[in-house]
Amino acid sequence: MTESPARPWLVLAGLALGVTVTNGFARFAYGLLLPAMKSELDWNYAQAGWLNTANAMGYVVGAILTMILIRRVRPTHLYAFGLVTTTVALLVTGLVTALWWQTLWRVLAGVFGAMSFSTAGALAAQLFQNDARRNALAIAILFGSGGGLGIVLAGVSLPLLLGVQGYGAWPWGWVLIGGASLAFLPLGLWSATQLRAPRRADGAPPARLPVLRMLGELGGYACFGMGYIVYLTFLSAWMTEQQATPWVIAATWAVLGSCICVSPILWRPVLARHASGRPLAMILTGIALGSALPVLVPGSLAAVVSAMIFGLCVFMPPGAITSFLRQNLPAEGWGAAISFFTVVFAIAQTVGPYAAGLIGDMAGDIGISLLVAAGILLFGATLSLMQRPLDQG
């Protein structure tokens, strides 16, 4: 076990800003730009969904690379490298409008973002090691407030940029979030230097993960990856079809991001109390409800309420997984276990956007895809509920 840094909350803030870049910006800001890109580039829903599937495919590659490299390279170095390269990818995405260019940098943002994101949890797990409640809070803040801040910043700026400048200004949206990522780099990189996550001794065999005993948690996390991304990819497109104004879309995303930011306060006691799959099951149920609500109850008010419910839950599954692994595995196995879970999640995530786009094209209504995603999330909640603490066999 390593010692906690002298200024743990400041370190946590830097790690959270890293998640703002790799999650809030690199993975989810695209959903805000999608309506403009779809309109300006004359895409159908499948083509629009493809770019997030491409990002998810890159995420698979990055997660697998991390799982391999984590045995030889410190999580600190992987986190820092991923953060810098993700920032570069965001900055250059808007320079060329061609689909091949967009695909290339969405893939690379996925590769690099996965390296930073999947090691951030292992680093945050080193904070407050002798205080289970504070440790659970730190993990929840990392994934919740970090990504939530990115969604708030993108949510209040990108729809208004497009509303004022027109859909043709979408390339500047990428430059805008790339510039914000650049501003977050110094604190994010400093935080990485303050932590030294455990690494197995040279020559020691890699720790075996009890995969079969974690199937409930793995299955739930896979369903999360497949289902949650549909809402974040197509929410703005759905609201645009419902004639929502840029101000309403911005307000909805601001509510979504704000609720993500406060979600750690809601879920901290749950993560600290349970070493089973119950937290993940509860979280997935909330995400499913948030995904289905705007379709079942159309209207701006329902969209805002769905954003509240969805936001209070959507960034907590990584925290639930990290907390579950921390409570059930030895410290030297955390990095490899988190990377393995990230690979499973990443593979499942590749299915969601493109499949949802196909369903939306066939049905002529992207809302149907949101309902299908809600069903997948509820199935994942059922699987997670079956997960027991590992010490109970």
Secondary structure, DSSP 8 states (H G I E B T S, - for coil): -----SSHHHHHHHHHHHHIIIIIITTTTHHHHHHHHHHHTT--HHHHHHHHHHHHHHHHHHHHHHHHHTTTS-HHHHHHHHHHHHHHHHHHHTT--SHHHHHHHHHHHHHHHHHHHHHHHHHHTTTTTT-HHHHHHHHHHHHHHHHHHHHHHHHHHHHHHHHHH-GGGHHHHHHHHHHHHHHHHHHHHHHHHT-------TT-------GGGGHHHHHHHHHHHHHHHHHHHHHHHHHHHTT--HHHHHHHHHHHHHHHHHHHHHHHHHHHH-SSSHHHHHHHHHHHHHHHHHHHS-SHHHHHHHHHHHHHHTTHHHHHHHHHHHHHS-GGGHHHHHHHHHHHHHHHHHHHHHHHHHHHHHHT-THHHHHHHHHHHHHHHHHHHT---GGG-
